[in-house]
Amino acid sequence: MMKGVMINEQKTLRKIRIYLILFLLAFVFSLHMVVFIETDAELLAKYVGHDTFMEELSPSISAWMEHLNLAVSETYSSYPLIAYCMDWLCYAFVVIAIFLLGAIKDPVKNVWVVQVFLVACCLGLILPFIVGPIRDIPIFWRFFDSSFGLIGLLFLLLPYRLIRKLEALHHTESTD
């Protein structure tokens, strides 16, 4: 292999790993809402609920934040076992995140992990619009929820394309 090609391959690999690590950090950070849902719902109500700038700007958003806070606080105080469901959701997030470590270690060999996350992001775009109406979730919240799928999709497309480039380079080298 020529030295220039090898340096370019290392740069590409480094870029892929940086993007995947950033995605992993964002994915793990999204656990915050699962682990601290009571605190987060309370803060949302405090800063964008009733008697805030949001009530004047968008009464429906303000009312939803209050409703969300009330639902979470009443559920957790009356049925604390529901928090156990959130603990298992957190567990699932961590297990799923572990797969990204394999893609970070060897992106070409584990391209399937990135493909699975791309599909999951696509599903995250549409799921809020399928189940949102069933659960009486307001449309603005469905757009907010689906934005995570859109951001993830856009964020993973670049490393995916770079992985495919490396894959093609490896394939070309093996046929020479």
Buried (B, 14 or more C-beta within 10 A) or exposed (E): EEEEEEEBBEEBBEEBBEBBBEBBEEBEEEBEEBBEBBEBBBBBBBEBBEEBEBBEEEEEBBBBBBBBBEEBBEBBEEEEEEBEEBEEEEEEBEEBBEBBEEBBEEBBEBBEBBBBBBEBBBEBBEBBBEEBEEEEBBEEBBEEBBEBBBBBBEBBBEBBEBBBBBBEBEEEEEEE
